[in-house]
Amino acid sequence: MQYINNNPRATPNEIRIGEFLHDKAEAGELPGAISVSGAAEIPGARSGDYRFIHPYGSQTSADLMQPQTKRTRSLAQNILEKNSQTEIIVVEFGIGESGSIKVEEAQSMIDNIFATPGHNIKIILILKEGQIIIDVSS
């Protein structure tokens, strides 16, 4: 099955990452998801860039972040601000200074996010150089 993008305003990067995630889901390498689609924009509401489709048809919203900074503290705050928008955050390192963030730094950031009370984020995926380097569920 091919990646389906339901957002005509999706950026080339959103489509590229959506196709990557969809391929991973179909290969069984994205736990809990059998496919990924590009989400249509909802007028007047913040919604994620993607929908992760689960085996029995339920869907979970996911949003893409492509930071340019290497400051994990500000990145963590930006991730937490996505709380009302989505349960899954996909972060791609590589743009600007973000490519210099080490796996250990990213893991520590994620640990701190999940230790922060009062958010709805369930999964954080970190991508770098065309691979999922961290996949953490709360």
N, CA, C and O atoms as CSV, one atom per row, in Angstrom:
chain,resi,resn,atom,element,x,y,z
A,1,MET,N,N,0.849,-1.179,0.000
A,1,MET,CA,C,0.000,0.000,0.000
A,1,MET,C,C,0.897,1.246,0.000
A,1,MET,O,O,1.945,1.262,0.646
A,2,GLN,N,N,0.493,2.249,-0.702
A,2,GLN,CA,C,1.277,3.466,-0.841
A,2,GLN,C,C,0.866,4.499,0.207
A,2,GLN,O,O,-0.270,4.499,0.681
A,3,TYR,N,N,1.803,5.379,0.561
A,3,TYR,CA,C,1.542,6.473,1.495
A,3,TYR,C,C,0.462,7.378,0.910
A,3,TYR,O,O,0.506,7.730,-0.269
A,4,ILE,N,N,-0.500,7.747,1.739
A,4,ILE,CA,C,-1.573,8.644,1.321
A,4,ILE,C,C,-1.419,9.956,2.077
A,4,ILE,O,O,-1.399,9.983,3.308
A,5,ASN,N,N,-1.312,11.034,1.324
A,5,ASN,CA,C,-1.213,12.359,1.916
A,5,ASN,C,C,-2.544,13.077,1.712
A,5,ASN,O,O,-2.937,13.363,0.581
A,6,ASN,N,N,-3.232,13.366,2.816
A,6,ASN,CA,C,-4.528,14.053,2.758
A,6,ASN,C,C,-4.419,15.556,2.972
A,6,ASN,O,O,-5.433,16.234,3.140
A,7,ASN,N,N,-3.200,16.081,2.966
A,7,ASN,CA,C,-2.989,17.500,3.186
A,7,ASN,C,C,-2.344,18.121,1.938
A,7,ASN,O,O,-1.140,17.969,1.732
A,8,PRO,N,N,-3.120,18.808,1.116
A,8,PRO,CA,C,-2.556,19.406,-0.090
A,8,PRO,C,C,-1.515,20.495,0.198
A,8,PRO,O,O,-0.770,20.888,-0.700
A,9,ARG,N,N,-1.460,20.982,1.439
A,9,ARG,CA,C,-0.485,22.015,1.797
A,9,ARG,C,C,0.730,21.435,2.527
A,9,ARG,O,O,1.546,22.189,3.058
A,10,ALA,N,N,0.857,20.117,2.558
A,10,ALA,CA,C,2.014,19.493,3.214
A,10,ALA,C,C,3.296,19.917,2.507
A,10,ALA,O,O,3.340,20.036,1.283
A,11,THR,N,N,4.325,20.139,3.297
A,11,THR,CA,C,5.618,20.518,2.735
A,11,THR,C,C,6.309,19.268,2.175
A,11,THR,O,O,5.954,18.147,2.539
A,12,PRO,N,N,7.288,19.458,1.296
A,12,PRO,CA,C,8.048,18.296,0.815
A,12,PRO,C,C,8.676,17.483,1.958
A,12,PRO,O,O,8.726,16.255,1.886
A,13,ASN,N,N,9.155,18.162,3.012
A,13,ASN,CA,C,9.725,17.446,4.155
A,13,ASN,C,C,8.665,16.629,4.888
A,13,ASN,O,O,8.927,15.496,5.292
A,14,GLU,N,N,7.475,17.192,5.063
A,14,GLU,CA,C,6.390,16.444,5.722
A,14,GLU,C,C,6.029,15.204,4.913
A,14,GLU,O,O,5.786,14.140,5.482
A,15,ILE,N,N,5.994,15.335,3.608
A,15,ILE,CA,C,5.682,14.187,2.749
A,15,ILE,C,C,6.807,13.157,2.814
A,15,ILE,O,O,6.545,11.959,2.923
A,16,ARG,N,N,8.059,13.616,2.748
A,16,ARG,CA,C,9.208,12.698,2.803
A,16,ARG,C,C,9.203,11.890,4.103
A,16,ARG,O,O,9.382,10.672,4.080
A,17,ILE,N,N,9.000,12.560,5.222
A,17,ILE,CA,C,8.986,11.874,6.510
A,17,ILE,C,C,7.747,10.977,6.615
A,17,ILE,O,O,7.821,9.881,7.170
A,18,GLY,N,N,6.628,11.433,6.090
A,18,GLY,CA,C,5.411,10.601,6.105
A,18,GLY,C,C,5.625,9.306,5.339
A,18,GLY,O,O,5.233,8.235,5.803
A,19,GLU,N,N,6.239,9.397,4.181
A,19,GLU,CA,C,6.529,8.188,3.389
A,19,GLU,C,C,7.466,7.257,4.151
A,19,GLU,O,O,7.273,6.041,4.154
A,20,PHE,N,N,8.486,7.833,4.800
A,20,PHE,CA,C,9.428,7.048,5.592
A,20,PHE,C,C,8.700,6.324,6.725
A,20,PHE,O,O,8.884,5.121,6.916
A,21,LEU,N,N,7.877,7.054,7.473
A,21,LEU,CA,C,7.145,6.454,8.591
A,21,LEU,C,C,6.177,5.377,8.103
A,21,LEU,O,O,6.043,4.325,8.728
A,22,HIS,N,N,5.513,5.645,6.997
A,22,HIS,CA,C,4.582,4.664,6.433
A,22,HIS,C,C,5.315,3.369,6.072
A,22,HIS,O,O,4.845,2.276,6.387
A,23,ASP,N,N,6.460,3.498,5.414
A,23,ASP,CA,C,7.256,2.313,5.059
A,23,ASP,C,C,7.677,1.544,6.304
A,23,ASP,O,O,7.640,0.314,6.308
A,24,LYS,N,N,8.080,2.252,7.364
A,24,LYS,CA,C,8.470,1.601,8.621
A,24,LYS,C,C,7.270,0.876,9.238
A,24,LYS,O,O,7.408,-0.242,9.734
A,25,ALA,N,N,6.103,1.508,9.207
A,25,ALA,CA,C,4.900,0.879,9.768
A,25,ALA,C,C,4.557,-0.391,8.997
A,25,ALA,O,O,4.275,-1.428,9.597
A,26,GLU,N,N,4.582,-0.310,7.686
A,26,GLU,CA,C,4.259,-1.489,6.874
A,26,GLU,C,C,5.264,-2.619,7.069
A,26,GLU,O,O,4.911,-3.789,6.927
A,27,ALA,N,N,6.508,-2.284,7.391
A,27,ALA,CA,C,7.542,-3.295,7.624
A,27,ALA,C,C,7.502,-3.837,9.056
A,27,ALA,O,O,8.306,-4.694,9.420
A,28,GLY,N,N,6.560,-3.333,9.867
A,28,GLY,CA,C,6.458,-3.780,11.247
A,28,GLY,C,C,7.490,-3.151,12.156
A,28,GLY,O,O,7.748,-3.664,13.245
A,29,GLU,N,N,8.087,-2.046,11.731
A,29,GLU,CA,C,9.151,-1.398,12.494
A,29,GLU,C,C,8.688,-0.134,13.214
A,29,GLU,O,O,9.508,0.635,13.716
A,30,LEU,N,N,7.371,0.078,13.265
A,30,LEU,CA,C,6.796,1.215,13.970
A,30,LEU,C,C,5.739,0.635,14.907
A,30,LEU,O,O,4.577,0.497,14.523
A,31,PRO,N,N,6.137,0.293,16.138
A,31,PRO,CA,C,5.258,-0.435,17.051
A,31,PRO,C,C,3.866,0.177,17.174
A,31,PRO,O,O,3.712,1.376,17.407
A,32,GLY,N,N,2.862,-0.673,17.011
A,32,GLY,CA,C,1.478,-0.259,17.176
A,32,GLY,C,C,0.821,0.293,15.932
A,32,GLY,O,O,-0.399,0.455,15.913
A,33,ALA,N,N,1.581,0.590,14.893
A,33,ALA,CA,C,1.009,1.175,13.677
A,33,ALA,C,C,1.205,0.228,12.505
A,33,ALA,O,O,2.258,-0.390,12.349
A,34,ILE,N,N,0.166,0.129,11.684
A,34,ILE,CA,C,0.270,-0.684,10.470
A,34,ILE,C,C,0.456,0.186,9.239
A,34,ILE,O,O,0.885,-0.292,8.189
A,35,SER,N,N,0.128,1.479,9.373
A,35,SER,CA,C,0.380,2.421,8.289
A,35,SER,C,C,0.343,3.841,8.853
A,35,SER,O,O,-0.064,4.065,9.993
A,36,VAL,N,N,0.776,4.785,8.031
A,36,VAL,CA,C,0.790,6.202,8.394
A,36,VAL,C,C,0.253,6.965,7.205
A,36,VAL,O,O,0.583,6.651,6.061
A,37,SER,N,N,-0.575,7.969,7.463
A,37,SER,CA,C,-1.072,8.820,6.382
A,37,SER,C,C,-0.866,10.279,6.757
A,37,SER,O,O,-0.764,10.624,7.934
A,38,GLY,N,N,-0.806,11.128,5.741
A,38,GLY,CA,C,-0.722,12.568,5.957
A,38,GLY,C,C,-2.100,13.070,6.349
A,38,GLY,O,O,-3.091,12.747,5.694
A,39,ALA,N,N,-2.170,13.853,7.405
A,39,ALA,CA,C,-3.457,14.303,7.938
A,39,ALA,C,C,-3.919,15.592,7.275
A,39,ALA,O,O,-3.133,16.511,7.048
A,40,ALA,N,N,-5.186,15.637,6.976
A,40,ALA,CA,C,-5.788,16.859,6.449
A,40,ALA,C,C,-5.797,17.921,7.539
A,40,ALA,O,O,-5.948,17.608,8.721
A,41,GLU,N,N,-5.636,19.158,7.143
A,41,GLU,CA,C,-5.711,20.249,8.111
A,41,GLU,C,C,-7.155,20.415,8.549
A,41,GLU,O,O,-8.084,20.234,7.762
A,42,ILE,N,N,-7.327,20.763,9.819
A,42,ILE,CA,C,-8.653,21.009,10.369
A,42,ILE,C,C,-8.776,22.515,10.576
A,42,ILE,O,O,-8.067,23.077,11.411
A,43,PRO,N,N,-9.663,23.181,9.831
A,43,PRO,CA,C,-9.776,24.641,9.942
A,43,PRO,C,C,-10.028,25.086,11.381
A,43,PRO,O,O,-10.913,24.573,12.065
A,44,GLY,N,N,-9.222,26.057,11.820
A,44,GLY,CA,C,-9.395,26.625,13.150
A,44,GLY,C,C,-8.879,25.771,14.292
A,44,GLY,O,O,-9.071,26.124,15.455
A,45,ALA,N,N,-8.229,24.654,13.988
A,45,ALA,CA,C,-7.727,23.777,15.053
A,45,ALA,C,C,-6.296,23.352,14.745
A,45,ALA,O,O,-5.890,23.264,13.587
A,46,ARG,N,N,-5.549,23.093,15.801
A,46,ARG,CA,C,-4.202,22.551,15.629
A,46,ARG,C,C,-4.333,21.037,15.602
A,46,ARG,O,O,-4.924,20.441,16.502
A,47,SER,N,N,-3.789,20.429,14.585
A,47,SER,CA,C,-3.806,18.968,14.521
A,47,SER,C,C,-2.456,18.512,14.003
A,47,SER,O,O,-1.712,19.296,13.415
A,48,GLY,N,N,-2.146,17.268,14.218
A,48,GLY,CA,C,-0.859,16.740,13.801
A,48,GLY,C,C,-0.736,16.632,12.295
A,48,GLY,O,O,-1.717,16.741,11.559
A,49,ASP,N,N,0.494,16.415,11.858
A,49,ASP,CA,C,0.785,16.262,10.433
A,49,ASP,C,C,0.403,14.891,9.899
A,49,ASP,O,O,0.174,14.722,8.701
A,50,TYR,N,N,0.335,13.899,10.808
A,50,TYR,CA,C,0.121,12.507,10.386
A,50,TYR,C,C,-0.931,11.835,11.245
A,50,TYR,O,O,-1.293,12.306,12.324
A,51,ARG,N,N,-1.410,10.712,10.722
A,51,ARG,CA,C,-2.233,9.797,11.502
A,51,ARG,C,C,-1.553,8.441,11.453
A,51,ARG,O,O,-1.314,7.894,10.376
A,52,PHE,N,N,-1.241,7.900,12.631
A,52,PHE,CA,C,-0.738,6.542,12.739
A,52,PHE,C,C,-1.966,5.655,12.825
A,52,PHE,O,O,-2.787,5.815,13.729
A,53,ILE,N,N,-2.101,4.716,11.887
A,53,ILE,CA,C,-3.257,3.834,11.840
A,53,ILE,C,C,-2.888,2.521,12.509
A,53,ILE,O,O,-1.869,1.905,12.196
A,54,HIS,N,N,-3.747,2.105,13.445
A,54,HIS,CA,C,-3.497,0.912,14.244
A,54,HIS,C,C,-4.247,-0.288,13.668
A,54,HIS,O,O,-5.147,-0.107,12.848
A,55,PRO,N,N,-3.897,-1.508,14.079
A,55,PRO,CA,C,-4.468,-2.717,13.467
A,55,PRO,C,C,-5.998,-2.776,13.409
A,55,PRO,O,O,-6.543,-3.341,12.461
A,56,TYR,N,N,-6.699,-2.217,14.383
A,56,TYR,CA,C,-8.158,-2.312,14.365
A,56,TYR,C,C,-8.825,-1.037,13.872
A,56,TYR,O,O,-10.015,-0.825,14.102
A,57,GLY,N,N,-8.056,-0.186,13.191
A,57,GLY,CA,C,-8.623,0.986,12.541
A,57,GLY,C,C,-8.559,2.275,13.336
A,57,GLY,O,O,-8.828,3.342,12.784
A,58,SER,N,N,-8.212,2.214,14.610
A,58,SER,CA,C,-8.102,3.460,15.366
A,58,SER,C,C,-6.884,4.241,14.855
A,58,SER,O,O,-5.988,3.680,14.223
A,59,GLN,N,N,-6.874,5.529,15.140
A,59,GLN,CA,C,-5.804,6.392,14.665
A,59,GLN,C,C,-5.284,7.262,15.803
A,59,GLN,O,O,-6.028,7.626,16.714
A,60,THR,N,N,-4.007,7.585,15.738
A,60,THR,CA,C,-3.391,8.496,16.689
A,60,THR,C,C,-2.699,9.598,15.905
A,60,THR,O,O,-2.009,9.342,14.918
A,61,SER,N,N,-2.896,10.823,16.358
A,61,SER,CA,C,-2.293,11.981,15.722
A,61,SER,C,C,-0.807,12.049,16.039
A,61,SER,O,O,-0.388,11.740,17.155
A,62,ALA,N,N,-0.007,12.457,15.049
A,62,ALA,CA,C,1.437,12.636,15.220
A,62,ALA,C,C,1.848,13.938,14.537
A,62,ALA,O,O,1.276,14.330,13.520
A,63,ASP,N,N,2.840,14.591,15.109
A,63,ASP,CA,C,3.293,15.857,14.537
A,63,ASP,C,C,4.801,15.834,14.336
A,63,ASP,O,O,5.535,15.259,15.140
A,64,LEU,N,N,5.254,16.459,13.265
A,64,LEU,CA,C,6.666,16.525,12.920
A,64,LEU,C,C,7.289,17.821,13.420
A,64,LEU,O,O,6.721,18.903,13.273
A,65,MET,N,N,8.471,17.683,14.015
A,65,MET,CA,C,9.279,18.841,14.388
A,65,MET,C,C,10.650,18.667,13.748
A,65,MET,O,O,11.229,17.581,13.785
A,66,GLN,N,N,11.161,19.735,13.166
A,66,GLN,CA,C,12.487,19.729,12.566
A,66,GLN,C,C,13.268,20.916,13.134
A,66,GLN,O,O,13.402,21.954,12.485
A,67,PRO,N,N,13.779,20.746,14.354
A,67,PRO,CA,C,14.462,21.868,15.012
A,67,PRO,C,C,15.758,22.230,14.317
A,67,PRO,O,O,16.383,21.407,13.648
A,68,GLN,N,N,16.143,23.481,14.493
A,68,GLN,CA,C,17.419,23.942,13.950
A,68,GLN,C,C,18.436,24.180,15.061
A,68,GLN,O,O,19.609,24.438,14.791
A,69,THR,N,N,17.989,24.095,16.294
A,69,THR,CA,C,18.853,24.361,17.441
A,69,THR,C,C,19.438,23.071,18.000
A,69,THR,O,O,18.910,21.982,17.771
A,70,LYS,N,N,20.529,23.209,18.733
A,70,LYS,CA,C,21.083,22.058,19.440
A,70,LYS,C,C,20.764,22.136,20.931
A,70,LYS,O,O,21.214,21.298,21.711
A,71,ARG,N,N,19.983,23.148,21.323
A,71,ARG,CA,C,19.617,23.342,22.728
A,71,ARG,C,C,18.440,22.424,23.073
A,71,ARG,O,O,17.292,22.708,22.731
A,72,THR,N,N,18.743,21.341,23.744
A,72,THR,CA,C,17.709,20.348,24.034
A,72,THR,C,C,16.680,20.861,25.042
A,72,THR,O,O,15.540,20.396,25.043
A,73,ARG,N,N,17.057,21.797,25.886
A,73,ARG,CA,C,16.088,22.335,26.854
A,73,ARG,C,C,14.960,23.079,26.131
A,73,ARG,O,O,13.788,22.882,26.453
A,74,SER,N,N,15.302,23.925,25.165
A,74,SER,CA,C,14.260,24.641,24.429
A,74,SER,C,C,13.472,23.682,23.533
A,74,SER,O,O,12.268,23.853,23.343
A,75,LEU,N,N,14.148,22.686,22.988
A,75,LEU,CA,C,13.453,21.686,22.182
A,75,LEU,C,C,12.454,20.914,23.037
A,75,LEU,O,O,11.332,20.659,22.599
A,76,ALA,N,N,12.852,20.540,24.250
A,76,ALA,CA,C,11.938,19.831,25.158
A,76,ALA,C,C,10.704,20.682,25.446
A,76,ALA,O,O,9.584,20.171,25.457
A,77,GLN,N,N,10.907,21.973,25.679
A,77,GLN,CA,C,9.774,22.867,25.940
A,77,GLN,C,C,8.846,22.923,24.729
A,77,GLN,O,O,7.625,22.901,24.882
A,78,ASN,N,N,9.414,22.996,23.531
A,78,ASN,CA,C,8.596,23.020,22.316
A,78,ASN,C,C,7.810,21.719,22.150
A,78,ASN,O,O,6.662,21.736,21.707
A,79,ILE,N,N,8.427,20.599,22.503
A,79,ILE,CA,C,7.724,19.316,22.428
A,79,ILE,C,C,6.561,19.312,23.410
A,79,ILE,O,O,5.455,18.905,23.055
A,80,LEU,N,N,6.794,19.759,24.633
A,80,LEU,CA,C,5.727,19.786,25.633
A,80,LEU,C,C,4.583,20.710,25.215
A,80,LEU,O,O,3.432,20.462,25.576
A,81,GLU,N,N,4.877,21.757,24.470
A,81,GLU,CA,C,3.826,22.665,24.005
A,81,GLU,C,C,2.927,22.019,22.953
A,81,GLU,O,O,1.839,22.524,22.676
A,82,LYS,N,N,3.368,20.912,22.366
A,82,LYS,CA,C,2.552,20.179,21.393
A,82,LYS,C,C,1.508,19.305,22.088
A,82,LYS,O,O,0.700,18.656,21.424
A,83,ASN,N,N,1.523,19.286,23.412
A,83,ASN,CA,C,0.671,18.427,24.223
A,83,ASN,C,C,-0.796,18.418,23.785
A,83,ASN,O,O,-1.394,17.348,23.679
A,84,SER,N,N,-1.374,19.564,23.533
A,84,SER,CA,C,-2.793,19.623,23.183
A,84,SER,C,C,-3.045,19.263,21.720
A,84,SER,O,O,-4.192,19.089,21.307
A,85,GLN,N,N,-1.993,19.155,20.954
A,85,GLN,CA,C,-2.119,18.926,19.524
A,85,GLN,C,C,-2.023,17.454,19.150
A,85,GLN,O,O,-2.679,17.016,18.205
A,86,THR,N,N,-1.221,16.687,19.872
A,86,THR,CA,C,-0.921,15.339,19.426
A,86,THR,C,C,-0.367,14.476,20.558
A,86,THR,O,O,0.089,15.001,21.574
A,87,GLU,N,N,-0.405,13.164,20.387
A,87,GLU,CA,C,0.152,12.226,21.366
A,87,GLU,C,C,1.505,11.672,20.926
A,87,GLU,O,O,2.248,11.120,21.737
A,88,ILE,N,N,1.820,11.821,19.642
A,88,ILE,CA,C,3.073,11.311,19.095
A,88,ILE,C,C,3.845,12.475,18.496
A,88,ILE,O,O,3.312,13.254,17.706
A,89,ILE,N,N,5.118,12.580,18.888
A,89,ILE,CA,C,5.987,13.614,18.349
A,89,ILE,C,C,7.106,12.934,17.568
A,89,ILE,O,O,7.780,12.040,18.078
A,90,VAL,N,N,7.292,13.368,16.331
A,90,VAL,CA,C,8.376,12.884,15.486
A,90,VAL,C,C,9.353,14.046,15.330
A,90,VAL,O,O,8.984,15.107,14.827
A,91,VAL,N,N,10.595,13.846,15.760
A,91,VAL,CA,C,11.607,14.894,15.690
A,91,VAL,C,C,12.704,14.426,14.747
A,91,VAL,O,O,13.294,13.362,14.937
A,92,GLU,N,N,12.970,15.238,13.727
A,92,GLU,CA,C,14.054,14.914,12.810
A,92,GLU,C,C,15.214,15.859,13.077
A,92,GLU,O,O,15.082,17.075,12.935
A,93,PHE,N,N,16.357,15.291,13.467
A,93,PHE,CA,C,17.580,16.057,13.644
A,93,PHE,C,C,18.302,16.118,12.309
A,93,PHE,O,O,18.253,15.179,11.515
A,94,GLY,N,N,18.977,17.247,12.073
A,94,GLY,CA,C,19.789,17.354,10.871
A,94,GLY,C,C,19.781,18.742,10.280
A,94,GLY,O,O,20.726,19.118,9.587
A,95,ILE,N,N,18.747,19.512,10.533
A,95,ILE,CA,C,18.673,20.874,10.015
A,95,ILE,C,C,19.398,21.793,11.001
A,95,ILE,O,O,19.234,21.659,12.214
A,96,GLY,N,N,20.180,22.703,10.491
A,96,GLY,CA,C,20.897,23.632,11.357
A,96,GLY,C,C,21.807,22.893,12.325
A,96,GLY,O,O,22.480,21.931,11.954
A,97,GLU,N,N,21.819,23.355,13.572
A,97,GLU,CA,C,22.679,22.766,14.596
A,97,GLU,C,C,22.131,21.464,15.176
A,97,GLU,O,O,22.845,20.768,15.897
A,98,SER,N,N,20.889,21.124,14.878
A,98,SER,CA,C,20.281,19.931,15.496
A,98,SER,C,C,21.006,18.642,15.110
A,98,SER,O,O,20.922,17.649,15.833
A,99,GLY,N,N,21.704,18.645,14.001
A,99,GLY,CA,C,22.440,17.459,13.579
A,99,GLY,C,C,23.573,17.096,14.517
A,99,GLY,O,O,24.080,15.975,14.474
A,100,SER,N,N,23.973,18.031,15.363
A,100,SER,CA,C,25.072,17.749,16.296
A,100,SER,C,C,24.587,17.176,17.628
A,100,SER,O,O,25.408,16.836,18.479
A,101,ILE,N,N,23.272,17.059,17.825
A,101,ILE,CA,C,22.745,16.485,19.068
A,101,ILE,C,C,23.075,15.002,19.092
A,101,ILE,O,O,22.779,14.271,18.147
A,102,LYS,N,N,23.683,14.575,20.170
A,102,LYS,CA,C,24.066,13.177,20.322
A,102,LYS,C,C,22.902,12.356,20.869
A,102,LYS,O,O,22.006,12.896,21.519
A,103,VAL,N,N,22.918,11.062,20.607
A,103,VAL,CA,C,21.854,10.160,21.058
A,103,VAL,C,C,21.657,10.275,22.572
A,103,VAL,O,O,20.523,10.315,23.049
A,104,GLU,N,N,22.746,10.326,23.316
A,104,GLU,CA,C,22.652,10.407,24.776
A,104,GLU,C,C,21.933,11.681,25.222
A,104,GLU,O,O,21.135,11.653,26.159
A,105,GLU,N,N,22.219,12.803,24.545
A,105,GLU,CA,C,21.557,14.070,24.873
A,105,GLU,C,C,20.067,13.985,24.568
A,105,GLU,O,O,19.238,14.444,25.355
A,106,ALA,N,N,19.731,13.399,23.431
A,106,ALA,CA,C,18.327,13.262,23.047
A,106,ALA,C,C,17.594,12.347,24.022
A,106,ALA,O,O,16.459,12.632,24.406
A,107,GLN,N,N,18.230,11.258,24.422
A,107,GLN,CA,C,17.605,10.331,25.370
A,107,GLN,C,C,17.358,11.012,26.716
A,107,GLN,O,O,16.299,10.835,27.317
A,108,SER,N,N,18.315,11.774,27.180
A,108,SER,CA,C,18.162,12.509,28.436
A,108,SER,C,C,17.008,13.508,28.336
A,108,SER,O,O,16.224,13.647,29.275
A,109,MET,N,N,16.902,14.200,27.208
A,109,MET,CA,C,15.813,15.146,26.984
A,109,MET,C,C,14.471,14.428,27.056
A,109,MET,O,O,13.538,14.916,27.695
A,110,ILE,N,N,14.370,13.281,26.408
A,110,ILE,CA,C,13.116,12.522,26.399
A,110,ILE,C,C,12.777,12.039,27.804
A,110,ILE,O,O,11.619,12.098,28.219
A,111,ASP,N,N,13.770,11.566,28.531
A,111,ASP,CA,C,13.537,11.133,29.913
A,111,ASP,C,C,12.962,12.277,30.739
A,111,ASP,O,O,12.040,12.076,31.531
A,112,ASN,N,N,13.505,13.474,30.554
A,112,ASN,CA,C,13.007,14.643,31.286
A,112,ASN,C,C,11.582,14.998,30.859
A,112,ASN,O,O,10.766,15.385,31.695
A,113,ILE,N,N,11.283,14.873,29.591
A,113,ILE,CA,C,9.917,15.156,29.115
A,113,ILE,C,C,8.937,14.205,29.767
A,113,ILE,O,O,7.909,14.634,30.290
A,114,PHE,N,N,9.244,12.908,29.742
A,114,PHE,CA,C,8.309,11.934,30.312
A,114,PHE,C,C,8.243,12.021,31.834
A,114,PHE,O,O,7.283,11.530,32.428
A,115,ALA,N,N,9.237,12.630,32.482
A,115,ALA,CA,C,9.205,12.839,33.930
A,115,ALA,C,C,8.396,14.085,34.297
A,115,ALA,O,O,8.085,14.298,35.469
A,116,THR,N,N,8.056,14.902,33.309
A,116,THR,CA,C,7.283,16.121,33.539
A,116,THR,C,C,5.805,15.758,33.622
A,116,THR,O,O,5.270,15.161,32.688
A,117,PRO,N,N,5.138,16.102,34.711
A,117,PRO,CA,C,3.718,15.758,34.843
A,117,PRO,C,C,2.815,16.643,33.985
A,117,PRO,O,O,3.189,17.750,33.596
A,118,GLY,N,N,1.623,16.129,33.701
A,118,GLY,CA,C,0.574,16.936,33.090
A,118,GLY,C,C,0.592,17.055,31.578
A,118,GLY,O,O,0.006,17.992,31.036
A,119,HIS,N,N,1.237,16.147,30.886
A,119,HIS,CA,C,1.184,16.204,29.427
A,119,HIS,C,C,0.560,14.920,28.889
A,119,HIS,O,O,0.394,13.934,29.608
A,120,ASN,N,N,0.222,14.962,27.612
A,120,ASN,CA,C,-0.497,13.879,26.958
A,120,ASN,C,C,0.370,13.143,25.936
A,120,ASN,O,O,-0.138,12.307,25.189
A,121,ILE,N,N,1.657,13.439,25.895
A,121,ILE,CA,C,2.539,12.846,24.893
A,121,ILE,C,C,2.823,11.398,25.272
A,121,ILE,O,O,3.246,11.107,26.390
A,122,LYS,N,N,2.584,10.496,24.324
A,122,LYS,CA,C,2.742,9.064,24.583
A,122,LYS,C,C,3.989,8.473,23.925
A,122,LYS,O,O,4.599,7.546,24.459
A,123,ILE,N,N,4.364,9.018,22.759
A,123,ILE,CA,C,5.484,8.461,21.992
A,123,ILE,C,C,6.323,9.611,21.433
A,123,ILE,O,O,5.792,10.607,20.942
A,124,ILE,N,N,7.640,9.449,21.520
A,124,ILE,CA,C,8.562,10.380,20.862
A,124,ILE,C,C,9.507,9.560,20.004
A,124,ILE,O,O,10.191,8.661,20.494
A,125,LEU,N,N,9.539,9.882,18.715
A,125,LEU,CA,C,10.461,9.247,17.772
A,125,LEU,C,C,11.501,10.283,17.364
A,125,LEU,O,O,11.160,11.408,17.001
A,126,ILE,N,N,12.760,9.899,17.426
A,126,ILE,CA,C,13.830,10.779,16.965
A,126,ILE,C,C,14.430,10.165,15.704
A,126,ILE,O,O,14.856,9.011,15.705
A,127,LEU,N,N,14.456,10.952,14.631
A,127,LEU,CA,C,15.020,10.518,13.357
A,127,LEU,C,C,16.307,11.298,13.102
A,127,LEU,O,O,16.425,12.476,13.439
A,128,LYS,N,N,17.262,10.603,12.500
A,128,LYS,CA,C,18.500,11.266,12.104
A,128,LYS,C,C,19.116,10.457,10.978
A,128,LYS,O,O,19.223,9.233,11.060
A,129,GLU,N,N,19.511,11.144,9.942
A,129,GLU,CA,C,20.176,10.525,8.794
A,129,GLU,C,C,19.381,9.339,8.232
A,129,GLU,O,O,19.943,8.291,7.915
A,130,GLY,N,N,18.072,9.528,8.117
A,130,GLY,CA,C,17.220,8.507,7.497
A,130,GLY,C,C,16.952,7.282,8.344
A,130,GLY,O,O,16.559,6.242,7.817
A,131,GLN,N,N,17.156,7.384,9.651
A,131,GLN,CA,C,16.904,6.255,10.552
A,131,GLN,C,C,16.166,6.724,11.798
A,131,GLN,O,O,16.266,7.882,12.202
A,132,ILE,N,N,15.424,5.798,12.398
A,132,ILE,CA,C,14.858,6.063,13.719
A,132,ILE,C,C,15.959,5.715,14.715
A,132,ILE,O,O,16.342,4.553,14.848
A,133,ILE,N,N,16.464,6.729,15.411
A,133,ILE,CA,C,17.551,6.469,16.356
A,133,ILE,C,C,17.044,6.300,17.783
A,133,ILE,O,O,17.720,5.693,18.614
A,134,ILE,N,N,15.854,6.834,18.073
A,134,ILE,CA,C,15.230,6.665,19.385
A,134,ILE,C,C,13.733,6.513,19.172
A,134,ILE,O,O,13.131,7.264,18.404
A,135,ASP,N,N,13.129,5.537,19.854
A,135,ASP,CA,C,11.686,5.294,19.820
A,135,ASP,C,C,11.277,5.009,21.248
A,135,ASP,O,O,11.522,3.917,21.761
A,136,VAL,N,N,10.649,5.990,21.901
A,136,VAL,CA,C,10.303,5.851,23.314
A,136,VAL,C,C,8.809,6.067,23.512
A,136,VAL,O,O,8.234,7.039,23.021
A,137,SER,N,N,8.195,5.144,24.236
A,137,SER,CA,C,6.793,5.251,24.625
A,137,SER,C,C,6.727,5.515,26.119
A,137,SER,O,O,7.543,5.009,26.889
A,138,SER,N,N,5.740,6.315,26.522
A,138,SER,CA,C,5.590,6.579,27.958
A,138,SER,C,C,4.939,5.399,28.646
A,138,SER,O,O,4.728,5.432,29.859
